[in-house]
Amino acid sequence: MQGDESANRGEQSEAAEREAAKQRLIAQAEAERVPVEDTTRAVPDRRWRRDQR
């Protein structure tokens, strides 16, 4: 029976580690997130077409 208990504790600690890692990733992604207002919109540059006519 003791083997089952230690295996269960191992699974619980792995699940806790996965959850902690997930929370760290979410926090890091949130910290690196750039608000939409701060991004520049891509505008096609068609000047080269005028030069080729």
Phi and psi restraints in degrees (value plus and minus 20) as a CYANA .aco file:
   2 GLN   PHI     -85.0   -45.0
   2 GLN   PSI     -52.2   -12.2
   3 GLY   PHI     -83.2   -43.2
   3 GLY   PSI     -58.7   -18.7
   4 ASP   PHI     -84.7   -44.7
   4 ASP   PSI     -60.1   -20.1
   5 GLU   PHI     -85.9   -45.9
   5 GLU   PSI     -62.8   -22.8
   6 SER   PHI     -89.8   -49.8
   6 SER   PSI     -54.9   -14.9
   7 ALA   PHI     -85.6   -45.6
   7 ALA   PSI     -60.2   -20.2
   8 ASN   PHI     -84.9   -44.9
   8 ASN   PSI     -61.9   -21.9
   9 ARG   PHI     -83.9   -43.9
   9 ARG   PSI     -58.3   -18.3
  10 GLY   PHI     -83.3   -43.3
  10 GLY   PSI     -63.3   -23.3
  11 GLU   PHI     -83.8   -43.8
  11 GLU   PSI     -60.9   -20.9
  12 GLN   PHI     -84.5   -44.5
  12 GLN   PSI     -61.4   -21.4
  13 SER   PHI     -89.0   -49.0
  13 SER   PSI     -55.9   -15.9
  14 GLU   PHI     -84.4   -44.4
  14 GLU   PSI     -61.6   -21.6
  15 ALA   PHI     -84.2   -44.2
  15 ALA   PSI     -59.7   -19.7
  16 ALA   PHI     -86.0   -46.0
  16 ALA   PSI     -60.0   -20.0
  17 GLU   PHI     -84.8   -44.8
  17 GLU   PSI     -62.0   -22.0
  18 ARG   PHI     -82.2   -42.2
  18 ARG   PSI     -62.6   -22.6
  19 GLU   PHI     -84.6   -44.6
  19 GLU   PSI     -61.6   -21.6
  20 ALA   PHI     -84.8   -44.8
  20 ALA   PSI     -60.9   -20.9
  21 ALA   PHI     -84.9   -44.9
  21 ALA   PSI     -59.5   -19.5
  22 LYS   PHI     -82.8   -42.8
  22 LYS   PSI     -63.0   -23.0
  23 GLN   PHI     -84.7   -44.7
  23 GLN   PSI     -58.4   -18.4
  24 ARG   PHI     -84.0   -44.0
  24 ARG   PSI     -63.0   -23.0
  25 LEU   PHI     -82.8   -42.8
  25 LEU   PSI     -62.4   -22.4
  26 ILE   PHI     -83.6   -43.6
  26 ILE   PSI     -63.3   -23.3
  27 ALA   PHI     -84.2   -44.2
  27 ALA   PSI     -60.7   -20.7
  28 GLN   PHI     -86.6   -46.6
  28 GLN   PSI     -63.3   -23.3
  29 ALA   PHI     -83.4   -43.4
  29 ALA   PSI     -59.2   -19.2
  30 GLU   PHI     -85.9   -45.9
  30 GLU   PSI     -58.7   -18.7
  31 ALA   PHI     -87.7   -47.7
  31 ALA   PSI     -52.7   -12.7
  32 GLU   PHI    -110.9   -70.9
  32 GLU   PSI     -23.8    16.2
  33 ARG   PHI     -86.7   -46.7
  33 ARG   PSI     117.3   157.3
  34 VAL   PHI    -125.6   -85.6
  34 VAL   PSI     105.5   145.5
  35 PRO   PHI     -81.1   -41.1
  35 PRO   PSI     128.6   168.6
  36 VAL   PHI     -78.2   -38.2
  36 VAL   PSI     -55.5   -15.5
  37 GLU   PHI     -84.0   -44.0
  37 GLU   PSI     -45.3    -5.3
  38 ASP   PHI    -107.7   -67.7
  38 ASP   PSI     -26.5    13.5
  39 THR   PHI    -111.0   -71.0
  39 THR   PSI     132.2   172.2
  40 THR   PHI    -119.6   -79.6
  40 THR   PSI     122.1   162.1
  41 ARG   PHI    -104.0   -64.0
  41 ARG   PSI     116.7   156.7
  42 ALA   PHI     -92.5   -52.5
  42 ALA   PSI     108.6   148.6
  43 VAL   PHI    -136.3   -96.3
  43 VAL   PSI     105.1   145.1
  44 PRO   PHI     -83.3   -43.3
  44 PRO   PSI     118.3   158.3
  45 ASP   PHI    -120.2   -80.2
  45 ASP   PSI      84.4   124.4
  46 ARG   PHI    -122.7   -82.7
  46 ARG   PSI     -10.1    29.9
  47 ARG   PHI     -80.0   -40.0
  47 ARG   PSI     -55.5   -15.5
  48 TRP   PHI     -83.6   -43.6
  48 TRP   PSI     -47.0    -7.0
  49 ARG   PHI     -88.8   -48.8
  49 ARG   PSI     -58.4   -18.4
  50 ARG   PHI     -83.2   -43.2
  50 ARG   PSI     -56.8   -16.8
  51 ASP   PHI     -89.5   -49.5
  51 ASP   PSI     -43.9    -3.9
  52 GLN   PHI    -108.2   -68.2
  52 GLN   PSI     -28.6    11.4
